[in-house]
Amino acid sequence: MSPDFASEIAFKAIGFIVGDDTLRDRFLALSGLSPDEIRANLAEVDFQASILDFLISNEPDLILFAEETGEKPENIVHAWRALGGGVGQEW
C-alpha cells in the first residue's frame, strides 16, 4: 500500500475519531494530546500511524470504522504498517 493511500485512510480515521464524542474523549485521555496538538500533528506520519493504532487496538472500534468507511479491516492494518506502525514489534 502506498504511503499516500495509507495517509488517506488515516485522515478518515481522524475524522471518525473526532466525530464521535466517546472515541475522541478516550483518544485524548490515552494520548495526552490536546485538540490543538492533534491539529498541529495531522501531517506527521508517526501521528497518522498512532491514530490507526488506536483503532486497531480495539476491535469493535476497528470494525465500526471499517463499516462506516467501506474499508476492509485488513486494509486498515496495511495502512498502519505502511505508515510505520508495528516497526520493531514482535508478532
C-alpha positions, 0 to 999 in steps of 0.5 A: 500500500502506498504511503499516500493511500495509507495517509488517506485512510488515516485522515478518515480515521481522524475524522471518525475519531473526532466525530464521535464524542466517546472515541475522541474523549478516550483518544485524548485521555490515552494520548495526552494530546490536546485538540490543538496538538492533534491539529498541529500533528495531522501531517506527521506520519508517526501521528497518522500511524498512532491514530490507526493504532488506536483503532486497531487496538480495539476491535469493535472500534476497528470494525465500526470504522471499517463499516462506516468507511467501506474499508476492509479491516485488513486494509486498515492494518496495511495502512498502519504498517505502511505508515510505520506502525508495528516497526520493531514489534514482535508478532 
